[in-house]
C-alpha cells in the first residue's frame, strides 16, 4: 500500500500530471519486480542500498540509457523521502546512491528557412491542412510544450490582445504574447474550424477533423511528417520547435529571464542550455528576436 500512497501523494498533493505519475509508477513497479516483492506488500525495511546498486547494474547491463537509469533512481529517491517523512523508515538507503553521469546533448533546432518551407506546404481550403499548419506555426512562435498545446482551450486564445494563456507543469498558468503573423494564422484557423465543425462539443482550441480533441501522438506525427520534408535533422518533433523558439529568442537579444518565463522553466539553468548552441550560425539565420512575429503583411 505504501507504493499506492506515494502515487496518490504525487497526484493529489503535488498535483503532478497523470503522465508523470505513471512514470513514477512504472519505475517503482520495475524495482519491486526486481526485488520479487509484491507492490501491495512492499516492505522498505527489507530493502538495502546493495539491492538498489544491483538493480542499477542490471539496468546498465540491459543497455538502458544512463539518462533512463538516472530517472529511475530519482523516482526511488523521491519515494524514500516520502517514506522518511511518513515515518515508514528510519534510514534513507538512497543517501549513498550515486546516479550514472550523462553527457547532455545540446538542443537541436531548425533553421528559419526550414520552418518557412514547412509552413508553405499548406492548402488553405482544407481543414486538415489548416490545422496542421496552425499547430506547427503555434509551436514555433510560442515555444509551448506539446502537452500544453493539446490542452489549450478556445477561451485561452485572445486574438485582440495577441496573447495565449497556457497551463504548464504543476498547474501553473502563464501568458505568452505572439505577433501579427501568428494572429492571422490563428484567426483563419478558428474561422475554418467553426465553419467545418459547427457541432464540435470539445472546448479545446485545436480540434481534429472528426470533431475530437487533439492528442500527443497526432501532434508528433504532424510535426514529424512535415519537418522531415524540409530538414535533415535526425530528430523531428514538437520539442525541436520549442528549442528553435528559445534559441532564436536568446540569440537575437531577448533577456534570458524573459525567455525563462515564456518557456515556463522552473529554474534559469534549464533556459541557459540554449545559450550554449552555435551562436555564429544562428546569427546569420535570425535577424530579429523572432522574425515571423514581425511579418505583418504575409499570409
C-alpha positions in Angstrom: 0.0 0.0 0.0 3.0 2.3 0.5 3.6 2.5 -3.2 0.0 3.5 -3.9 0.0 6.0 -1.1 3.1 7.6 -2.7 1.5 7.8 -6.1 -1.7 9.3 -4.6 0.5 11.9 -2.8 2.1 12.8 -6.1 -1.2 13.2 -7.9 -3.4 14.8 -5.2 -0.9 16.8 -3.2 1.9 17.6 -5.5 -0.5 17.9 -8.4 1.8 16.0 -10.8 0.3 15.2 -14.2 -1.0 11.7 -14.9 1.8 11.2 -17.3 4.4 12.0 -14.6 2.7 9.8 -12.0 2.6 6.9 -14.4 6.4 7.2 -15.0 7.0 7.0 -11.2 4.6 4.1 -11.0 6.4 2.2 -13.8 9.8 2.8 -12.1 8.6 1.6 -8.7 6.9 -1.5 -10.1 10.0 -2.4 -12.0 12.0 -2.1 -8.9 9.5 -4.3 -7.0 9.7 -6.8 -9.8 13.5 -6.9 -9.5 13.2 -7.5 -5.7 10.5 -10.2 -6.4 8.3 -8.2 -4.0 4.5 -7.7 -4.3 4.0 -3.9 -4.6 0.9 -4.1 -2.4 3.0 -5.8 0.3 6.1 -3.6 -0.1 8.3 -3.6 3.0 11.0 -0.9 2.7 12.8 -2.2 5.8 13.8 -5.3 3.8 15.4 -3.2 1.1 19.1 -2.3 1.2 21.5 0.0 -0.6 23.1 -3.1 -2.1 19.7 -4.0 -3.6 19.5 -0.6 -5.3 23.0 -0.8 -6.6 22.4 -4.3 -8.0 19.3 -3.1 -9.8 21.3 -0.2 -11.3 23.9 -2.7 -12.6 21.2 -4.8 -14.1 19.6 -1.8 -15.9 23.0 -0.8 -17.3 23.8 -4.4 -18.4 20.4 -4.4 -20.2 21.6 -1.4 -22.2 19.3 1.2 -20.6 20.5 4.7 -21.3 22.2 6.5 -18.3 19.5 9.2 -18.5 16.8 6.5 -18.1 18.6 4.9 -15.2 19.1 8.3 -13.6 15.4 9.0 -13.8 14.6 5.6 -12.2 17.0 6.4 -9.3 15.3 9.8 -8.9 12.0 8.0 -8.6 13.4 5.8 -5.8 14.9 8.8 -4.0 11.6 10.7 -4.0 9.8 7.5 -2.8 12.3 7.1 0.1 12.0 10.8 1.1 8.2 10.2 1.2 8.7 7.1 3.4 11.1 9.0 5.7 8.6 11.9 6.2 5.8 9.5 7.0 7.9 7.6 9.5 7.8 4.3 7.5 11.6 4.0 7.5 14.3 5.3 9.8 17.2 5.1 7.4 17.4 6.7 3.9 19.1 3.9 1.9 19.2 6.2 -1.2 21.6 8.6 0.5 24.7 6.8 -0.7 23.4 6.1 -4.2 25.2 7.9 -7.0 23.4 8.1 -10.4 25.5 7.5 -13.5 26.7 10.6 -15.3 25.1 11.6 -18.5 26.5 13.8 -21.2 23.7 16.1 -22.1 23.5 16.8 -25.8 23.0 20.4 -26.9 19.4 21.1 -28.1 19.0 20.9 -31.8 16.9 23.5 -33.7 15.5 24.2 -37.2 16.7 26.9 -39.4 14.4 29.8 -40.2 14.1 28.8 -43.9 13.2 25.2 -42.9 10.3 26.4 -40.8 9.1 28.8 -43.5 9.3 25.9 -46.1 7.2 23.7 -43.8 4.6 26.4 -43.3 4.4 26.9 -47.1 3.1 23.4 -47.6 -0.5 24.3 -46.9 -3.8 24.1 -48.7 -5.8 27.0 -47.2 -9.1 25.5 -48.2 -8.5 22.1 -46.5 -9.3 21.9 -42.8 -6.8 19.2 -42.1 -4.0 21.1 -43.8 -5.0 24.3 -42.0 -5.0 22.5 -38.6 -1.5 21.1 -39.2 -0.1 24.4 -40.4 -1.5 26.2 -37.4 -0.1 23.6 -35.0 3.4 24.0 -36.4 3.3 27.8 -36.5 1.9 27.9 -33.0 4.6 25.6 -31.6 7.3 27.7 -33.4 6.1 31.1 -32.4 5.2 30.5 -28.8 7.6 27.8 -27.7 4.9 25.8 -25.8 5.2 22.2 -24.9 3.2 19.6 -26.8 1.2 18.8 -23.6 0.3 22.5 -23.2 -0.8 22.8 -26.8 -3.2 19.9 -26.8 -5.0 21.1 -23.6 -5.3 24.7 -24.8 -8.9 25.9 -24.5 -10.6 28.1 -27.1 -11.1 30.8 -24.4 -7.4 30.8 -23.8 -6.6 32.4 -27.1 -7.1 36.2 -27.2 -6.7 37.4 -30.8 -7.4 41.0 -29.8 -4.6 41.2 -27.2 -2.5 38.7 -29.1 -1.9 36.6 -26.1 -2.4 33.0 -25.1 -3.0 31.6 -21.6 -1.1 28.4 -21.1 -1.5 25.8 -18.4 2.0 24.4 -17.7 3.7 22.0 -15.4 2.3 21.7 -11.9 -0.8 23.5 -12.9 0.9 26.9 -13.3 -0.5 29.4 -15.8 1.5 31.8 -17.8 0.6 34.4 -20.5 2.5 34.3 -23.8 2.4 37.1 -26.3 2.5 36.5 -30.1 2.9 38.6 -33.2 0.7 39.6 -36.2 1.7 36.7 -38.3 0.5 34.0 -35.9 -2.6 36.1 -35.0 -3.7 35.9 -38.7 -3.0 32.2 -38.8 -5.0 31.6 -35.6 -7.9 33.7 -36.8 -8.0 31.9 -40.2 -7.9 28.5 -38.4 -10.7 29.5 -35.9 -12.9 30.7 -38.7 -12.4 27.5 -40.7 -12.9 25.3 -37.6 -16.2 27.0 -36.8 -17.4 26.6 -40.4 -16.2 23.0 -40.8 -17.1 21.7 -37.3 -20.1 23.7 -36.1 -21.3 20.9 -33.8 -18.0 20.1 -32.1 -18.6 19.6 -28.4 -15.0 19.9 -27.1 -14.0 23.3 -25.8 -10.4 22.8 -26.9 -8.9 25.2 -29.4 -7.3 22.6 -31.6 -9.8 20.0 -32.8 -9.3 17.1 -35.2 -11.3 16.8 -38.4 -13.5 14.2 -36.7 -14.5 16.7 -34.0 -12.4 15.1 -31.3 -9.7 16.6 -29.1 -6.1 16.7 -30.4 -3.7 14.2 -28.7 0.1 13.9 -28.2 0.7 11.2 -30.8 -1.1 13.1 -33.5 0.9 16.3 -32.9 4.1 14.3 -33.1 3.1 12.7 -36.4 2.1 16.1 -37.8 5.4 17.7 -37.0 7.5 14.7 -37.9 5.8 14.3 -41.3 6.0 18.0 -42.2 9.5 18.8 -40.9 11.2 15.7 -42.4 10.4 17.1 -45.8 12.4 20.3 -45.2 15.0 19.4 -42.6 17.9 17.0 -42.4 17.9 16.8 -38.6 17.8 13.3 -37.2 15.2 14.3 -34.7 11.9 15.7 -35.9 9.5 16.6 -33.0 7.4 19.3 -31.4 10.2 19.8 -28.8 12.6 20.7 -31.5 10.3 23.6 -32.5 10.4 24.6 -28.8 14.2 24.5 -28.9 14.1 26.6 -32.1 11.9 29.2 -30.5 14.1 29.5 -27.4 17.4 29.5 -29.4 16.1 32.2 -31.8 15.0 34.5 -29.0 18.2 34.3 -27.0 20.5 34.6 -29.9 18.7 37.8 -31.0 18.9 39.7 -27.8 15.9 38.6 -25.7 16.5 38.7 -22.0 17.2 35.2 -20.6 14.8 35.7 -17.7 12.0 36.8 -20.1 12.6 33.6 -22.2 12.6 31.6 -19.0 9.2 33.0 -18.1 7.8 32.4 -21.6 9.0 28.8 -21.6 7.7 28.1 -18.1 11.0 26.9 -16.8 11.3 26.5 -13.0 15.0 27.3 -13.0 17.3 29.5 -15.0 19.6 26.6 -15.6 17.0 24.9 -17.8 17.0 28.0 -20.1 20.7 28.5 -20.1 21.3 25.4 -22.1 20.1 27.3 -25.1 23.0 29.8 -24.7 25.5 27.0 -25.4 24.4 26.5 -29.0 26.3 27.7 -32.1 25.7 31.5 -32.0 27.7 32.3 -35.2 25.4 30.1 -37.3 22.2 31.4 -35.7 23.3 35.0 -36.1 23.2 34.6 -39.9 19.7 33.0 -39.7 17.8 35.2 -37.3 17.7 38.9 -37.9 15.4 39.8 -35.1 14.2 38.4 -31.8 11.6 36.4 -33.7 11.3 37.3 -37.3 7.9 35.8 -38.1 6.4 37.9 -35.4 7.4 41.0 -37.5 5.8 39.8 -40.7 2.6 41.9 -40.7 1.6 41.7 -44.4 2.2 38.0 -45.1 -0.3 35.1 -45.1 
